């Protein structure tokens, strides 16, 4: 299991523990002076990128500290649709909001981010509106704020899968869970930084994907939606294959597989991927 499961899940999947959505946890973090600081987070990201350009010895000394500081402020983990369903069974309220990453990049936003809470729906909306700089909204704006039923939100996420959007659960600060986002490599800062620049604010899922060659017809639809470049094609066998060292276990490839040839497995059960997070 990932580091957060050991630290915040007592050996179980951490984002499936109700305590990590609790306002008591948020209050306790505040009492200990652990709060989300957007300015500090941005500065940490900038330092991390600068360190990537340094000689190996300097990177080896400095990068773990900056990485830890950044991820404690704001980080996420990929999860498949099955675990999104389980998260929705824990929370009471789902609010769709503007995506902060897409806003920062001046990309037209279709409200791919969902604030989640164990608060009653009305109180959750009020708290999101009252909290300037919450990470979802700029100031106490209500533009783009939309309360949805859990069923509506889940149906939206199933549709997002067909577009190749990856589900991820987010903290601010660790381990207080604030939302689920739906990301792609072109517009999501965390996903693009993780995949393209090695600044891994996004942790891999607890799973990896596998292709059944007897069922695969070589259509390559799965390659089209993979955000991580983890799927290849064998011209000789006319089949696709998955590079387990690149697979993030999002399961999006399954949504476009017409032959049901792709399945997810527990990451820890696959030796080559077990320690890749």
NORSUL-V192091 format. One record per helix or strand. SS is the DSSP state (2 for helix, 1 for strand). FROM is the first residue (numbers start at 1). TO is the last residue. If there is no record, write none. Layout:
<<SS/FROM/TO> <SS/FROM/TO>>
This chain:
<<2/3/8> <2/14/16> <2/18/21> <2/23/31> <2/38/51> <2/56/73> <1/75/78> <2/81/90> <1/93/97> <2/100/104> <1/113/117> <2/121/130> <1/146/148> <2/150/163> <1/166/171> <1/177/183> <2/189/197> <1/202/203> <1/207/211> <2/221/225> <1/231/234> <1/239/242> <2/252/256> <1/262/266> <2/267/269>>
